[in-house]
Amino acid sequence: MRVSRKLRRQGSSYVITIPVDIVGLLGWEAGDSIFFKLEGGKLILEKGGEI
């Protein structure tokens, strides 16, 4: 599954929009902390902890 989303800068942080079907598929809920990094042209997401 490939999802293309633009990162939007907001102050000193970024906002990404993740489609609700992916959020449900991954078992995430509203209010979960999501950390991300860019690696080799891919966006790597991790829930609840730093990468």
N, C-alpha and C positions, 0 to 999 in steps of 0.2 A: 504494500500500500504506500503510495507516494502522495505527500501533501505539500503543496507549495504555499508558503505564507510569507509575507513581508514582515520584517522586524520593524517596529515603529519606535523611535526613540522618544522617551518621555522623561525629561530631566536627565538624571544620571542612570536611569534604568531603561529597559526595553519592554515593550508589550507585544506578546504574540497571541494570535487567535487560533485556538485549537478546536476543530469541529466537534460538536457534542457526541457524535457517534464514536469518535476515537477516544474521547474522555471516558465514555461508558465502557468501551472495549478494554481499556487499560485499567479499569477499576478505580479511577480517580474520582474525587468528589469535590464539590464547591469548597473553597477555602484551603485545599491542599497546597503545600509549598512545592513548586516545581522549579528545579534548577536546570539550566541548559548551557551547552557550549557548542561552538561550531568546530567541526573536525572533518577535514578533507571534503569540504563542500556539503556536509550533512549536518543537520541539527540534531544533537543528542540530548534527550530529555531524561531527567531522573526525578522521581518523587521523593520528597521528605529528607533529602540529604545532599550535601555538596558533592560535586563530581571531582 
